[in-house]
Amino acid sequence: MTISRQASDWYLSCSYKFTPTSTPKTTQVVGVDLGVKTLATLSTGVVFPGAKSYKKFESKLSKLQYLNRNKIVGSANWKKAQLKIARLHRKVASIRKDGIHKLTTYLAKNHGTIVIEDLNVSGMLANHKLAKSIADQGFYEFRRQLEYKCEWYSSKLAVVDRFFPSSKTCSNCGHVQDMPLSLRTYECSDCGISIDRDLNASINLRNAVGLTVNACGRSAADSSG
């Protein structure tokens, strides 16, 4: 048993042995492209918009912190303000985690093999222009949940090497071209196909499943090194 406190609420957590359950799979292999505009785009065409909970409450949080700036640390009013800020932080985190739980459960229950990219989250956060949006999506939490839920529902998680050019490669003909982040549509200069950038990347990830060597592990490119 673990007892913890978040803001003014207390939580009791307990661990137990969970028996994996095999669920019927509607799709054998699905590629999942994580992004900033939308949380996830699947190779099946299904799109999951991100909760973006921090962005929704950022102004309210800033206001609370601003109003608290001149209060005496340790005073009754300071403690009340700190509690309001803590509650809002908890609300933001809960909304984000709820959205990720729904996505990962859907993936693990309905797909035999889920293919994702081995994202360098810490490196992505170094981009100060996108760091706030990336952190708001919860990429690390997405992978953490997906790993154990794949075991729960007898699915496999395939992780493609982070250097695989999923966004730069045409999913129709295999042509590779530069794709700046500002371009949201992949216009292939070779075969002429026009496709959403994220959908194109997710299809490439699905097609790359042959490159992976195990479930919930490293890609072939990683293992060869």
Summary of the structure (lengths in Angstrom):
residues: 225
radius of gyration: 20.7
end to end distance: 41.7
largest distance: 67.8
contacts: 636
relative contact order: 0.16
helix: 42%
strand: 20%
